Amino acid sequence: MAAFVGIAILALALLSATAAHAQGRNPRRETNANRKARIAREIAETYSHRWEVAGGGGYIRFRSGESLQKNSEIAFWTDTTYFFNPKLGITGELRGGFGNAKIGNNNSGVEFKPQISEYPFMAGPTYRVWRQEKYVVSGFALAGAAVGKFGGDTKDNPATDLGLWPSAVRPAFSIGMNLDLNLYPNLAFRIAPSYLGTTFGSSYQSNAGFEMGLVYRFGRQ
């Protein structure tokens, strides 16, 4: 986990330098009024786009069975957001998580860490709570369903016999925030810490992680 956080911090620092260069202006001195007017124009240009499409990778901690330890998973995500105005939009998102369950010793001839995967697909509102020239912070609340695949690597043994959840489609939801660094008015780098709730096996799983990737904006409101 520490390695992922370190990579995220390094990426954000590098992209901050890129954004500063990309959005740099003529070094000639400008008046305070002109500076404020310029920033206002750039904010309006950045957040008047109608659509955002985004995607990338991530990391999540997931509990793969009632009595099993949480395992680390790599993830992918992609989403599309339609904005009704510069602050409020509706988002549809697809995610995927891939890892190895920690099932411990067993007598079934199964590898100790069979591969598992989950695919949440959700939708809900996104709201920009803080908009600046180079940064924007938004919150989201999504709900839908998650496809869980837990028995594909168990050598024909039922997943539940190994302590795993049964493969199924179950309700899921997610809340979190997007931290976007604007490289250009229509392009940004995103880090999104999030919480994912899933309900496999008629139980409840509390999962946390983060996503990283690029955001592309287009169209006009």
C-alpha positions in Angstrom: 0.0 0.0 0.0 2.8 2.4 0.9 4.3 1.9 -2.6 1.1 2.8 -4.3 0.8 6.0 -2.1 4.3 6.9 -2.9 3.7 6.5 -6.7 0.6 8.6 -6.4 2.4 11.4 -4.6 5.3 11.3 -7.1 2.9 11.3 -10.1 0.9 14.2 -8.6 4.2 16.2 -8.1 5.4 15.6 -11.6 2.0 16.5 -13.1 1.8 19.6 -11.0 5.0 20.8 -12.6 3.6 19.9 -16.0 0.4 21.8 -15.3 2.3 24.8 -14.2 4.3 24.8 -17.4 1.2 24.1 -19.6 -0.8 26.9 -18.0 2.1 29.3 -17.7 1.7 32.8 -19.0 3.8 35.6 -20.3 6.2 36.6 -17.5 5.3 40.3 -18.0 3.7 41.8 -14.9 -0.1 41.9 -15.0 -2.4 43.9 -12.9 -4.4 42.3 -10.2 -7.6 43.0 -12.0 -6.3 41.5 -15.2 -5.1 38.4 -13.4 -8.5 37.9 -11.7 -10.3 38.4 -15.1 -7.9 35.9 -16.8 -8.5 33.3 -14.0 -12.2 33.7 -14.2 -12.1 33.2 -18.0 -10.1 30.0 -17.6 -12.3 28.6 -14.9 -15.4 29.3 -17.1 -13.7 27.6 -20.1 -12.6 24.6 -18.0 -15.9 23.8 -16.3 -18.3 24.7 -19.1 -17.7 21.4 -20.9 -20.8 19.2 -21.1 -19.0 15.8 -20.9 -16.1 14.1 -19.1 -14.7 10.7 -20.0 -12.1 9.2 -17.8 -10.2 6.0 -17.0 -7.2 4.4 -15.5 -6.0 2.0 -12.9 -6.2 1.7 -9.1 -5.9 -0.4 -6.0 -8.5 -1.9 -3.6 -8.6 -4.0 -0.4 -11.3 -6.6 -0.7 -12.5 -9.4 1.6 -13.1 -12.5 -0.5 -14.8 -14.6 2.2 -16.6 -14.4 5.5 -13.6 -15.7 7.5 -10.8 -14.8 5.1 -8.3 -12.0 5.3 -8.6 -9.0 3.0 -6.5 -9.2 -0.1 -4.9 -6.5 -2.2 -6.2 -6.1 -5.8 -5.2 -4.1 -8.8 -8.1 -2.4 -10.6 -9.2 -0.6 -13.7 -12.0 1.9 -14.1 -13.7 3.9 -16.7 -16.6 6.4 -16.5 -18.6 9.0 -18.3 -20.1 12.1 -16.7 -22.8 14.4 -18.2 -22.9 17.8 -16.6 -26.2 19.7 -16.3 -24.3 22.8 -15.2 -20.7 23.6 -14.1 -21.2 21.9 -10.7 -23.7 19.0 -11.0 -23.4 16.0 -13.2 -24.5 12.3 -13.5 -21.9 9.6 -13.8 -21.9 6.1 -15.1 -18.9 4.0 -14.1 -17.5 0.5 -14.7 -14.7 -0.9 -12.5 -12.8 -4.2 -12.3 -10.7 -5.6 -9.4 -8.3 -8.6 -9.8 -6.5 -10.4 -7.0 -5.7 -13.6 -5.2 -7.8 -14.8 -2.3 -6.0 -15.9 0.9 -7.7 -19.2 1.6 -5.0 -20.7 3.7 -4.2 -24.5 3.9 -6.8 -26.9 2.4 -7.2 -30.4 1.3 -8.8 -29.7 -2.1 -5.7 -29.5 -4.2 -6.2 -25.9 -4.9 -3.5 -23.2 -5.0 -3.4 -21.3 -1.7 -4.3 -18.0 -3.5 -6.8 -18.6 -6.2 -7.5 -15.7 -8.6 -10.7 -13.8 -8.1 -12.3 -10.7 -9.7 -15.2 -8.3 -9.3 -16.8 -5.9 -11.8 -19.0 -3.2 -10.2 -21.1 -1.1 -12.6 -22.8 1.9 -11.0 -24.3 5.3 -11.6 -25.1 8.4 -9.6 -24.5 12.1 -9.1 -21.1 13.9 -9.1 -20.9 17.4 -7.6 -18.0 19.8 -7.8 -17.5 21.3 -4.4 -14.4 23.3 -5.1 -13.4 24.7 -8.6 -10.1 26.5 -9.2 -8.0 27.4 -12.2 -5.7 24.4 -11.8 -7.6 22.1 -9.4 -11.1 20.8 -8.8 -12.5 18.7 -6.0 -15.7 16.8 -6.5 -17.7 14.2 -4.6 -19.6 11.3 -6.0 -22.2 8.8 -4.8 -22.8 5.8 -7.0 -25.1 2.7 -6.8 -25.7 -0.3 -8.9 -24.5 -4.0 -9.0 -21.2 -5.9 -8.9 -20.4 -9.2 -10.7 -18.3 -11.4 -8.5 -16.3 -14.3 -10.0 -14.8 -16.4 -7.2 -14.8 -20.0 -8.5 -12.9 -19.8 -11.8 -9.5 -20.8 -10.3 -10.6 -23.4 -7.7 -10.1 -26.5 -9.8 -13.8 -27.4 -10.0 -14.2 -27.1 -6.2 -17.2 -25.0 -5.2 -16.0 -21.6 -4.1 -18.0 -21.7 -0.9 -16.2 -25.0 0.1 -13.0 -22.9 0.2 -14.5 -20.1 2.2 -15.0 -17.8 -0.8 -18.2 -15.9 -1.7 -20.4 -17.6 -4.3 -20.1 -16.1 -7.8 -23.1 -13.9 -8.3 -24.4 -10.4 -9.2 -25.1 -8.4 -6.1 -26.0 -4.8 -5.1 -23.0 -2.4 -4.7 -22.4 1.2 -4.0 -19.5 3.6 -3.8 -18.8 7.0 -2.3 -15.6 9.1 -2.6 -14.0 12.2 -4.1 -12.2 13.1 -7.3 -9.0 15.3 -7.0 -8.3 16.6 -10.5 -5.2 18.5 -11.5 -6.0 20.5 -14.7 -3.2 20.1 -17.3 -5.3 22.0 -19.9 -8.9 23.2 -19.8 -10.0 19.9 -21.4 -7.5 17.5 -19.9 -6.8 16.6 -16.2 -5.0 14.0 -14.1 -7.2 12.4 -11.4 -6.6 10.7 -8.0 -9.8 9.4 -6.5 -9.9 7.8 -3.0 -13.1 5.8 -2.7 -15.1 3.4 -0.5 -16.9 0.4 -2.2 -19.6 -1.5 -0.4 -20.5 -5.0 -1.8 -23.0 -7.6 -0.7 -21.7 -11.0 -1.9 -22.9 -14.1 -0.1 -25.8 -12.2 1.5 -23.2 -10.5 3.6 -21.6 -7.0 3.5 -18.1 -6.2 2.5 -16.4 -2.9 3.4 -13.7 -2.2 0.8 -11.5 0.9 0.4 -9.0 1.9 -2.3 -8.1 4.6 -4.8 -8.1 5.2 -8.6 -5.7 7.2 -10.8 -6.0 8.2 -14.4 -6.8 10.8 -17.0 -9.9 12.9 -17.6 -10.9 14.3 -21.0 -13.6 17.1 -21.3 -15.5 18.0 -24.4 -18.7 19.6 -25.6 -20.3 22.8 -24.3 -23.1 23.5 -21.9 
